Amino acid sequence: MPIRCLIELTVKNPEYYAVVEQIRNMPEVVECASITGSSGLMIRVAVDTMSSLQALIARLMQYGDTQTSIIIDMPVPARLPTLPEHD
């Protein structure tokens, strides 16, 4: 999927865990983290077109406010942390 984004979702729905379950079942969602601050959820998504992104954002907006950032480059790709060496 050529379009990758981070979407912050401020969940206004009192059924937080039901919202998380809905997000878990969205195929465009690559990962979702519960975060501190005002947003509540940070969702990483991948879609094929801008219209697909627009439709996804519209679906997410039923659960609260969104803020979308399009990923233009990954200067540090996903990796595992280095484990400390033991003597």
C-alpha positions in Angstrom: 0.0 0.0 0.0 1.7 3.2 -1.1 0.0 5.6 1.3 1.0 5.3 4.9 -0.3 7.5 7.7 -0.5 8.1 11.4 -3.9 8.9 12.7 -4.4 10.3 16.2 -7.9 9.5 17.4 -9.4 11.2 20.4 -12.1 8.7 21.5 -15.2 10.5 22.6 -17.3 7.3 22.6 -17.8 6.1 26.2 -17.3 2.5 25.0 -13.6 2.9 24.5 -12.9 -0.9 24.3 -15.7 -1.4 21.8 -14.0 1.3 19.6 -10.7 -0.5 20.0 -12.3 -3.7 18.9 -13.8 -2.0 15.8 -10.3 -0.5 14.9 -8.8 -4.0 15.4 -11.0 -5.3 12.7 -10.2 -2.6 10.1 -7.9 -4.2 7.5 -6.2 -0.8 6.8 -4.9 -0.6 10.3 -1.3 -1.8 10.6 -1.0 -1.1 14.4 -2.7 0.9 17.1 -1.2 2.2 20.3 -2.9 3.6 23.4 -1.0 6.8 24.1 -0.8 9.5 26.8 -2.0 13.0 26.1 -5.2 14.2 24.7 -5.5 11.8 21.7 -5.8 8.4 23.4 -5.0 6.3 20.3 -2.3 6.5 17.6 -3.2 4.4 14.6 -0.8 3.5 11.8 -2.6 2.7 8.6 -1.7 1.8 5.0 -4.1 2.4 2.1 -3.9 2.3 -1.7 -5.5 5.6 -2.6 -6.4 9.0 -1.1 -10.1 8.2 -1.5 -9.5 5.0 0.6 -7.8 7.2 3.2 -10.7 9.6 3.1 -13.2 6.8 3.6 -11.2 5.4 6.5 -11.0 8.8 8.2 -14.7 9.1 7.8 -15.2 5.8 9.5 -12.9 6.7 12.4 -14.6 10.1 12.9 -17.7 8.4 14.1 -15.7 7.5 17.3 -14.1 10.9 17.9 -11.8 13.6 16.5 -9.0 12.6 14.2 -5.7 14.2 13.2 -3.9 12.6 10.2 -0.2 12.8 9.3 1.0 11.3 6.0 4.3 9.4 6.3 6.7 10.6 3.6 9.8 8.8 4.7 11.0 6.3 7.3 14.6 7.4 8.1 14.7 4.8 10.9 12.7 1.7 9.9 11.0 -0.6 12.5 13.6 -2.6 14.4 14.1 -4.4 17.6 16.1 -2.8 20.4 19.6 -4.0 21.0 19.8 -6.3 24.0 22.5 -5.5 26.6 25.4 -7.9 26.7 25.8 -10.0 29.8 29.2 -11.0 31.3 
